[in-house]
Amino acid sequence: MKEKLTIVKVGGAIVEDEAQLSQLLNDFSAIQGKKVLVHGGGRKATQVASQLGIESKMVDGRRITDADMLNVVTMVYGGLVNKNLVARLQACGVNALGLTGADMNVIRSHKRPLKNGIDFGYVGDVDKADGGILSRLIEVGITPVMAPLTHDGQGHILNTNADTIASETAKALAPIYDVTLIFSFEKKGVLSNPDDDDSVISTITRSDFINYKADGTISGGMIPKIENAFSAIDAGVKQVIITLATAIDGKSGTIIK
């Protein structure tokens, strides 16, 4: 029987909220067994870019990453946010190690081609994550903390969506562990009514997802999040949950089936 592994993805909005972040890190530290933390940091990147006089450009919620913005996200994601999380986890008794996809060649990607005529710049779409090297770290008691940066094998760092990093990491580790993937953010789950925080949809199947997209219940950034969830399920991840950052025990939220 495979050992249990929990992967928690925390979004940038939570990283910026001290109270929620503190509770999440405490709750993450309390998770029994092997675990991995994946983080975003887009709001902090936007803030630092503004301080440096660099304009943040977004299309459909996705960041355009030119050369200047690539420098910012590399500094913020791989440095400021990642290392602060690592330090705080160490204080909680978790032996954490911060990683980008370039470290140990753990996640390789390619530069995203033009999409509907839009050049996203230095944005990476994942080709492969190395579950073997991650598992060797995990087996010696290390908890990886994954930043949303990958590389192309040609010496270039690429900005990569954090939900995708979480999904690809889960997929790579699924043959080795019994993986639960938790997407945590500022809502209690996927909502049927965006104005009602208690209107959590308890489970979403593929047919549900098609219907919810068609009628507009699910839209915007939630669509790729759920697509990443189904991709993980297809690759053998046992369970995917979308839930509140202060409820990562897996007992509430939306279960993707």
C-alpha positions, 0 to 999 in steps of 0.5 A: 500500500502506498504511503499518503502524501498531501500537496497543498497549494496556497494562492498569492492572496493568502500569502499576503494576508498575515492572519490567514497565512499564519493559520495555514502554515500552522495547519500545514505543519500539523498535517500528518505524514509526507507533504509538499507546499506549492505557493503563488505570489502574484499580488506581491509581484505586482506590488514589487513591480510597481515599486520598480516602475514596471507595469503589470500587464494581464490578459484574462487573469494571466500575467504577461511576462516580459524580460523586466517582469521575469526579473521581478517574478524570479526575485519575488517567487523564487526569493522573497515569498519562497524563502520566507515560507521556508523560514516560517515552516522551519519555525513550525518544526517542518524541515522545508526546502524551497525549490523552483523547477530549475533546481535539480531539473525538477520541472521542465517546461517550454515557452508558451506559443502565441495563443489567440495572437497573444504573446505571454512572453516568458511563460512556461507550459510544463513538459515534465515534473520529476517525481523521482527526485522529489520523492528522494527528498521527501523520503529523507524527511524534507518538505519541498516548497515549490515556487511557480517558476520552471525552466526550459533546459536552455538556461531560461527561467519561465513564469508558470501558473502555480495551480499547474505546478501543484497539479503537475507535482501531484501527477508526478508523485501519484505513481509513488504515493497516495496523493491528496491535492488541496487547492486552498484560497480565500473562498470555502470552495467552488461557489454556486453563487459568487455573492454567497460564501456559503453556497459551496458545491460539495462535489463536481464531476466532469459532467457537472463541470461542463454544465456549470461552464455552460451556464456561467456558474463556473467562469474565469480563473476557476475554469483552469483550476478545475481543469488542473484538478481533473488532469491530476485525477486522470494521472492517478491522484486519489483526491482533489479538494478546493477549499478555504485556506484555513480549512486544509484538513480536507473535511470541507470544500469542493471535491473534484471527482 
